[in-house]
Amino acid sequence: MQVVLALAPSGQPLPRTLLADTGAGSVNDDFELILAENDCLLCDGIPYPSVCLSGAYDGWFPLYDLAAQLPALGFSQTIRAVGVPSALAGFDGIACFRFLNRFTFGNFGDPSQFGLEQ
């Protein structure tokens, strides 16, 4: 899935391709995305205290508030992301369960497609 962040201070779009992982985090976690910390800093993320992760990333990592968009769905909100040293190979980060849970997704009756809607 692709999320668009805004580069600071210009506001230019910074598209990021994320792995949609419903097994990453829970609906009660304080974060919705896991991104490279450099991206969080480039987008003037507002820092918050660190959180402890286990799994693909293990240890304490800082949280950031970031403006995120999914233009095709008309989604534009401030979300909380964990900043990690580097993203998974082939992706710019992870869309976690808490983020994905706000959308409806599936093939919507067409087995040749996959879709996402708000």
Rosetta constraint file for C-alpha pairs under 8 A:
AtomPair CA 1 CA 17 HARMONIC 5.69 0.50
AtomPair CA 1 CA 18 HARMONIC 5.36 0.50
AtomPair CA 1 CA 19 HARMONIC 6.59 0.50
AtomPair CA 1 CA 20 HARMONIC 6.51 0.50
AtomPair CA 2 CA 15 HARMONIC 6.53 0.50
AtomPair CA 2 CA 16 HARMONIC 5.49 0.50
AtomPair CA 2 CA 17 HARMONIC 4.45 0.50
AtomPair CA 2 CA 18 HARMONIC 5.96 0.50
AtomPair CA 2 CA 70 HARMONIC 7.18 0.50
AtomPair CA 3 CA 15 HARMONIC 5.78 0.50
AtomPair CA 3 CA 16 HARMONIC 5.31 0.50
AtomPair CA 3 CA 17 HARMONIC 6.51 0.50
AtomPair CA 3 CA 18 HARMONIC 7.24 0.50
AtomPair CA 3 CA 68 HARMONIC 6.51 0.50
AtomPair CA 3 CA 69 HARMONIC 5.78 0.50
AtomPair CA 3 CA 70 HARMONIC 5.45 0.50
AtomPair CA 4 CA 13 HARMONIC 6.09 0.50
AtomPair CA 4 CA 14 HARMONIC 5.44 0.50
AtomPair CA 4 CA 15 HARMONIC 4.24 0.50
AtomPair CA 4 CA 16 HARMONIC 6.03 0.50
AtomPair CA 4 CA 68 HARMONIC 5.71 0.50
AtomPair CA 4 CA 69 HARMONIC 5.00 0.50
AtomPair CA 4 CA 70 HARMONIC 6.30 0.50
AtomPair CA 4 CA 71 HARMONIC 7.76 0.50
AtomPair CA 5 CA 13 HARMONIC 5.82 0.50
AtomPair CA 5 CA 14 HARMONIC 4.90 0.50
AtomPair CA 5 CA 15 HARMONIC 6.16 0.50
AtomPair CA 5 CA 16 HARMONIC 7.41 0.50
AtomPair CA 5 CA 43 HARMONIC 7.00 0.50
AtomPair CA 5 CA 66 HARMONIC 7.34 0.50
AtomPair CA 5 CA 67 HARMONIC 6.02 0.50
AtomPair CA 5 CA 68 HARMONIC 4.92 0.50
AtomPair CA 5 CA 69 HARMONIC 6.49 0.50
AtomPair CA 6 CA 10 HARMONIC 7.95 0.50
AtomPair CA 6 CA 11 HARMONIC 4.88 0.50
AtomPair CA 6 CA 12 HARMONIC 5.51 0.50
AtomPair CA 6 CA 13 HARMONIC 4.75 0.50
AtomPair CA 6 CA 14 HARMONIC 5.54 0.50
AtomPair CA 6 CA 43 HARMONIC 5.71 0.50
AtomPair CA 6 CA 67 HARMONIC 6.70 0.50
AtomPair CA 6 CA 68 HARMONIC 7.43 0.50
AtomPair CA 7 CA 11 HARMONIC 4.94 0.50
AtomPair CA 7 CA 12 HARMONIC 5.20 0.50
AtomPair CA 7 CA 13 HARMONIC 6.15 0.50
AtomPair CA 7 CA 14 HARMONIC 6.08 0.50
AtomPair CA 7 CA 42 HARMONIC 5.86 0.50
AtomPair CA 7 CA 43 HARMONIC 4.49 0.50
AtomPair CA 7 CA 44 HARMONIC 7.49 0.50
AtomPair CA 8 CA 12 HARMONIC 7.50 0.50
AtomPair CA 8 CA 42 HARMONIC 6.12 0.50
AtomPair CA 8 CA 43 HARMONIC 4.84 0.50
AtomPair CA 8 CA 44 HARMONIC 5.69 0.50
AtomPair CA 9 CA 43 HARMONIC 7.76 0.50
AtomPair CA 9 CA 44 HARMONIC 7.75 0.50
AtomPair CA 16 CA 91 HARMONIC 7.94 0.50
AtomPair CA 16 CA 92 HARMONIC 5.61 0.50
AtomPair CA 16 CA 93 HARMONIC 7.54 0.50
AtomPair CA 17 CA 91 HARMONIC 5.67 0.50
AtomPair CA 17 CA 92 HARMONIC 5.35 0.50
AtomPair CA 17 CA 93 HARMONIC 6.97 0.50
AtomPair CA 18 CA 91 HARMONIC 5.54 0.50
AtomPair CA 18 CA 92 HARMONIC 5.54 0.50
AtomPair CA 18 CA 93 HARMONIC 4.81 0.50
AtomPair CA 18 CA 94 HARMONIC 4.89 0.50
AtomPair CA 18 CA 95 HARMONIC 5.84 0.50
AtomPair CA 19 CA 91 HARMONIC 6.34 0.50
AtomPair CA 19 CA 92 HARMONIC 7.94 0.50
AtomPair CA 19 CA 93 HARMONIC 6.34 0.50
AtomPair CA 19 CA 94 HARMONIC 4.70 0.50
AtomPair CA 19 CA 95 HARMONIC 5.93 0.50
AtomPair CA 20 CA 94 HARMONIC 6.03 0.50
AtomPair CA 20 CA 95 HARMONIC 4.81 0.50
AtomPair CA 20 CA 96 HARMONIC 6.59 0.50
AtomPair CA 20 CA 100 HARMONIC 7.34 0.50
AtomPair CA 21 CA 94 HARMONIC 6.61 0.50
AtomPair CA 21 CA 95 HARMONIC 6.03 0.50
AtomPair CA 21 CA 96 HARMONIC 5.52 0.50
AtomPair CA 21 CA 97 HARMONIC 6.52 0.50
AtomPair CA 22 CA 95 HARMONIC 7.95 0.50
AtomPair CA 22 CA 96 HARMONIC 5.85 0.50
AtomPair CA 22 CA 97 HARMONIC 4.36 0.50
AtomPair CA 22 CA 100 HARMONIC 6.99 0.50
AtomPair CA 23 CA 96 HARMONIC 7.24 0.50
AtomPair CA 23 CA 97 HARMONIC 6.42 0.50
AtomPair CA 24 CA 94 HARMONIC 7.88 0.50
AtomPair CA 24 CA 95 HARMONIC 7.81 0.50
AtomPair CA 24 CA 96 HARMONIC 4.88 0.50
AtomPair CA 24 CA 97 HARMONIC 5.79 0.50
AtomPair CA 25 CA 29 HARMONIC 6.20 0.50
AtomPair CA 25 CA 31 HARMONIC 7.95 0.50
AtomPair CA 25 CA 96 HARMONIC 5.90 0.50
AtomPair CA 25 CA 97 HARMONIC 5.80 0.50
AtomPair CA 25 CA 98 HARMONIC 7.08 0.50
AtomPair CA 26 CA 96 HARMONIC 7.69 0.50
AtomPair CA 26 CA 97 HARMONIC 5.63 0.50
AtomPair CA 26 CA 98 HARMONIC 5.89 0.50
AtomPair CA 27 CA 97 HARMONIC 6.19 0.50
AtomPair CA 27 CA 98 HARMONIC 4.40 0.50
AtomPair CA 27 CA 101 HARMONIC 7.43 0.50
AtomPair CA 28 CA 98 HARMONIC 7.26 0.50
AtomPair CA 29 CA 98 HARMONIC 7.16 0.50
AtomPair CA 30 CA 80 HARMONIC 7.02 0.50
AtomPair CA 31 CA 63 HARMONIC 7.42 0.50
AtomPair CA 31 CA 79 HARMONIC 7.55 0.50
AtomPair CA 31 CA 80 HARMONIC 4.89 0.50
AtomPair CA 31 CA 81 HARMONIC 5.27 0.50
AtomPair CA 31 CA 82 HARMONIC 6.41 0.50
AtomPair CA 31 CA 96 HARMONIC 7.82 0.50
AtomPair CA 31 CA 98 HARMONIC 7.29 0.50
AtomPair CA 32 CA 79 HARMONIC 6.62 0.50
AtomPair CA 32 CA 80 HARMONIC 5.75 0.50
AtomPair CA 32 CA 81 HARMONIC 5.74 0.50
AtomPair CA 32 CA 82 HARMONIC 7.95 0.50
AtomPair CA 32 CA 95 HARMONIC 6.43 0.50
AtomPair CA 32 CA 96 HARMONIC 5.25 0.50
AtomPair CA 32 CA 97 HARMONIC 7.04 0.50
AtomPair CA 32 CA 98 HARMONIC 5.28 0.50
AtomPair CA 32 CA 99 HARMONIC 4.71 0.50
AtomPair CA 33 CA 79 HARMONIC 7.92 0.50
AtomPair CA 33 CA 80 HARMONIC 6.80 0.50
AtomPair CA 33 CA 81 HARMONIC 4.57 0.50
AtomPair CA 33 CA 82 HARMONIC 6.31 0.50
AtomPair CA 33 CA 93 HARMONIC 7.19 0.50
AtomPair CA 33 CA 94 HARMONIC 5.61 0.50
AtomPair CA 33 CA 95 HARMONIC 4.74 0.50
AtomPair CA 33 CA 96 HARMONIC 5.46 0.50
AtomPair CA 33 CA 99 HARMONIC 6.95 0.50
AtomPair CA 34 CA 81 HARMONIC 5.43 0.50
AtomPair CA 34 CA 82 HARMONIC 4.74 0.50
AtomPair CA 34 CA 83 HARMONIC 6.20 0.50
AtomPair CA 34 CA 84 HARMONIC 6.99 0.50
AtomPair CA 34 CA 93 HARMONIC 5.33 0.50
AtomPair CA 34 CA 94 HARMONIC 4.96 0.50
AtomPair CA 34 CA 95 HARMONIC 6.64 0.50
AtomPair CA 34 CA 96 HARMONIC 7.33 0.50
AtomPair CA 35 CA 39 HARMONIC 6.75 0.50
AtomPair CA 35 CA 40 HARMONIC 7.02 0.50
AtomPair CA 35 CA 81 HARMONIC 6.58 0.50
AtomPair CA 35 CA 82 HARMONIC 6.14 0.50
AtomPair CA 35 CA 83 HARMONIC 5.27 0.50
AtomPair CA 35 CA 84 HARMONIC 6.13 0.50
AtomPair CA 35 CA 86 HARMONIC 7.65 0.50
AtomPair CA 35 CA 87 HARMONIC 6.33 0.50
AtomPair CA 35 CA 92 HARMONIC 6.44 0.50
AtomPair CA 35 CA 93 HARMONIC 4.47 0.50
AtomPair CA 35 CA 94 HARMONIC 6.64 0.50
AtomPair CA 36 CA 40 HARMONIC 6.80 0.50
AtomPair CA 36 CA 83 HARMONIC 5.31 0.50
AtomPair CA 36 CA 84 HARMONIC 4.92 0.50
AtomPair CA 36 CA 85 HARMONIC 5.67 0.50
AtomPair CA 36 CA 86 HARMONIC 4.90 0.50
AtomPair CA 36 CA 87 HARMONIC 5.36 0.50
AtomPair CA 36 CA 92 HARMONIC 6.99 0.50
AtomPair CA 36 CA 93 HARMONIC 6.64 0.50
AtomPair CA 37 CA 41 HARMONIC 6.28 0.50
AtomPair CA 37 CA 82 HARMONIC 7.53 0.50
AtomPair CA 37 CA 83 HARMONIC 3.87 0.50
AtomPair CA 37 CA 84 HARMONIC 5.03 0.50
AtomPair CA 37 CA 85 HARMONIC 5.79 0.50
AtomPair CA 37 CA 86 HARMONIC 7.26 0.50
AtomPair CA 38 CA 42 HARMONIC 6.04 0.50
AtomPair CA 38 CA 83 HARMONIC 7.62 0.50
AtomPair CA 38 CA 85 HARMONIC 7.72 0.50
AtomPair CA 39 CA 43 HARMONIC 6.23 0.50
AtomPair CA 39 CA 83 HARMONIC 8.00 0.50
AtomPair CA 40 CA 44 HARMONIC 6.50 0.50
AtomPair CA 40 CA 45 HARMONIC 5.14 0.50
AtomPair CA 40 CA 64 HARMONIC 6.64 0.50
AtomPair CA 40 CA 66 HARMONIC 7.19 0.50
AtomPair CA 40 CA 81 HARMONIC 7.74 0.50
AtomPair CA 40 CA 83 HARMONIC 6.36 0.50
AtomPair CA 41 CA 45 HARMONIC 5.62 0.50
AtomPair CA 43 CA 66 HARMONIC 7.06 0.50
AtomPair CA 44 CA 66 HARMONIC 7.55 0.50
AtomPair CA 45 CA 64 HARMONIC 5.03 0.50
AtomPair CA 45 CA 65 HARMONIC 5.23 0.50
AtomPair CA 45 CA 66 HARMONIC 5.10 0.50
AtomPair CA 46 CA 64 HARMONIC 5.05 0.50
AtomPair CA 46 CA 65 HARMONIC 4.95 0.50
AtomPair CA 46 CA 66 HARMONIC 6.97 0.50
AtomPair CA 47 CA 62 HARMONIC 7.03 0.50
AtomPair CA 47 CA 63 HARMONIC 5.80 0.50
AtomPair CA 47 CA 64 HARMONIC 4.48 0.50
AtomPair CA 47 CA 65 HARMONIC 6.66 0.50
AtomPair CA 48 CA 62 HARMONIC 6.55 0.50
AtomPair CA 48 CA 63 HARMONIC 5.02 0.50
AtomPair CA 48 CA 64 HARMONIC 5.77 0.50
AtomPair CA 48 CA 65 HARMONIC 7.74 0.50
AtomPair CA 49 CA 62 HARMONIC 5.95 0.50
AtomPair CA 49 CA 63 HARMONIC 6.16 0.50
AtomPair CA 50 CA 60 HARMONIC 5.91 0.50
AtomPair CA 50 CA 61 HARMONIC 4.99 0.50
AtomPair CA 50 CA 62 HARMONIC 3.97 0.50
AtomPair CA 50 CA 63 HARMONIC 5.61 0.50
AtomPair CA 51 CA 60 HARMONIC 5.35 0.50
AtomPair CA 51 CA 61 HARMONIC 5.51 0.50
AtomPair CA 51 CA 62 HARMONIC 6.33 0.50
AtomPair CA 51 CA 63 HARMONIC 6.94 0.50
AtomPair CA 51 CA 82 HARMONIC 7.81 0.50
AtomPair CA 52 CA 58 HARMONIC 7.29 0.50
AtomPair CA 52 CA 59 HARMONIC 5.29 0.50
AtomPair CA 52 CA 60 HARMONIC 4.29 0.50
AtomPair CA 52 CA 61 HARMONIC 6.40 0.50
AtomPair CA 53 CA 57 HARMONIC 6.02 0.50
AtomPair CA 53 CA 58 HARMONIC 5.07 0.50
AtomPair CA 53 CA 59 HARMONIC 5.38 0.50
AtomPair CA 53 CA 60 HARMONIC 6.30 0.50
AtomPair CA 53 CA 61 HARMONIC 7.40 0.50
AtomPair CA 54 CA 58 HARMONIC 4.25 0.50
AtomPair CA 54 CA 59 HARMONIC 6.52 0.50
AtomPair CA 57 CA 84 HARMONIC 7.79 0.50
AtomPair CA 61 CA 82 HARMONIC 6.37 0.50
AtomPair CA 61 CA 83 HARMONIC 6.13 0.50
AtomPair CA 61 CA 84 HARMONIC 6.22 0.50
AtomPair CA 62 CA 82 HARMONIC 5.79 0.50
AtomPair CA 62 CA 83 HARMONIC 5.58 0.50
AtomPair CA 62 CA 84 HARMONIC 7.70 0.50
AtomPair CA 63 CA 80 HARMONIC 6.56 0.50
AtomPair CA 63 CA 81 HARMONIC 5.60 0.50
AtomPair CA 63 CA 82 HARMONIC 4.53 0.50
AtomPair CA 63 CA 83 HARMONIC 6.13 0.50
AtomPair CA 64 CA 80 HARMONIC 5.48 0.50
AtomPair CA 64 CA 81 HARMONIC 5.27 0.50
AtomPair CA 64 CA 82 HARMONIC 6.33 0.50
AtomPair CA 64 CA 83 HARMONIC 7.12 0.50
AtomPair CA 65 CA 78 HARMONIC 6.31 0.50
AtomPair CA 65 CA 79 HARMONIC 5.57 0.50
AtomPair CA 65 CA 80 HARMONIC 4.48 0.50
AtomPair CA 65 CA 81 HARMONIC 6.36 0.50
AtomPair CA 66 CA 78 HARMONIC 5.32 0.50
AtomPair CA 66 CA 79 HARMONIC 5.47 0.50
AtomPair CA 66 CA 80 HARMONIC 6.20 0.50
AtomPair CA 66 CA 81 HARMONIC 7.04 0.50
AtomPair CA 67 CA 76 HARMONIC 7.19 0.50
AtomPair CA 67 CA 77 HARMONIC 5.75 0.50
AtomPair CA 67 CA 78 HARMONIC 4.31 0.50
AtomPair CA 67 CA 79 HARMONIC 6.31 0.50
AtomPair CA 68 CA 75 HARMONIC 7.97 0.50
AtomPair CA 68 CA 76 HARMONIC 5.76 0.50
AtomPair CA 68 CA 77 HARMONIC 5.62 0.50
AtomPair CA 68 CA 78 HARMONIC 5.96 0.50
AtomPair CA 68 CA 79 HARMONIC 6.56 0.50
AtomPair CA 69 CA 74 HARMONIC 7.57 0.50
AtomPair CA 69 CA 75 HARMONIC 5.34 0.50
AtomPair CA 69 CA 76 HARMONIC 4.35 0.50
AtomPair CA 69 CA 77 HARMONIC 6.60 0.50
AtomPair CA 70 CA 74 HARMONIC 6.23 0.50
AtomPair CA 70 CA 75 HARMONIC 5.01 0.50
AtomPair CA 70 CA 76 HARMONIC 6.61 0.50
AtomPair CA 71 CA 75 HARMONIC 6.12 0.50
AtomPair CA 71 CA 76 HARMONIC 7.56 0.50
AtomPair CA 73 CA 117 HARMONIC 6.34 0.50
AtomPair CA 73 CA 118 HARMONIC 6.32 0.50
AtomPair CA 75 CA 118 HARMONIC 7.70 0.50
AtomPair CA 87 CA 91 HARMONIC 6.40 0.50
AtomPair CA 87 CA 92 HARMONIC 5.35 0.50
AtomPair CA 87 CA 93 HARMONIC 5.13 0.50
AtomPair CA 88 CA 92 HARMONIC 6.84 0.50
AtomPair CA 88 CA 93 HARMONIC 6.44 0.50
AtomPair CA 95 CA 99 HARMONIC 6.25 0.50
AtomPair CA 95 CA 100 HARMONIC 6.66 0.50
AtomPair CA 96 CA 100 HARMONIC 6.25 0.50
AtomPair CA 97 CA 101 HARMONIC 5.71 0.50
AtomPair CA 98 CA 102 HARMONIC 7.18 0.50
AtomPair CA 99 CA 103 HARMONIC 7.92 0.50
AtomPair CA 102 CA 118 HARMONIC 6.97 0.50
AtomPair CA 103 CA 116 HARMONIC 6.61 0.50
AtomPair CA 103 CA 117 HARMONIC 5.64 0.50
AtomPair CA 103 CA 118 HARMONIC 4.67 0.50
AtomPair CA 104 CA 116 HARMONIC 5.78 0.50
AtomPair CA 104 CA 117 HARMONIC 5.25 0.50
AtomPair CA 104 CA 118 HARMONIC 6.12 0.50
AtomPair CA 105 CA 114 HARMONIC 7.36 0.50
AtomPair CA 105 CA 115 HARMONIC 5.52 0.50
AtomPair CA 105 CA 116 HARMONIC 4.36 0.50
AtomPair CA 105 CA 117 HARMONIC 6.30 0.50
AtomPair CA 106 CA 114 HARMONIC 5.43 0.50
AtomPair CA 106 CA 115 HARMONIC 5.50 0.50
AtomPair CA 106 CA 116 HARMONIC 6.79 0.50
AtomPair CA 107 CA 111 HARMONIC 5.78 0.50
AtomPair CA 107 CA 112 HARMONIC 7.42 0.50
AtomPair CA 107 CA 113 HARMONIC 5.31 0.50
AtomPair CA 107 CA 114 HARMONIC 4.40 0.50
AtomPair CA 107 CA 115 HARMONIC 5.76 0.50
AtomPair CA 108 CA 114 HARMONIC 7.53 0.50
AtomPair CA 108 CA 115 HARMONIC 7.14 0.50
AtomPair CA 110 CA 114 HARMONIC 7.93 0.50
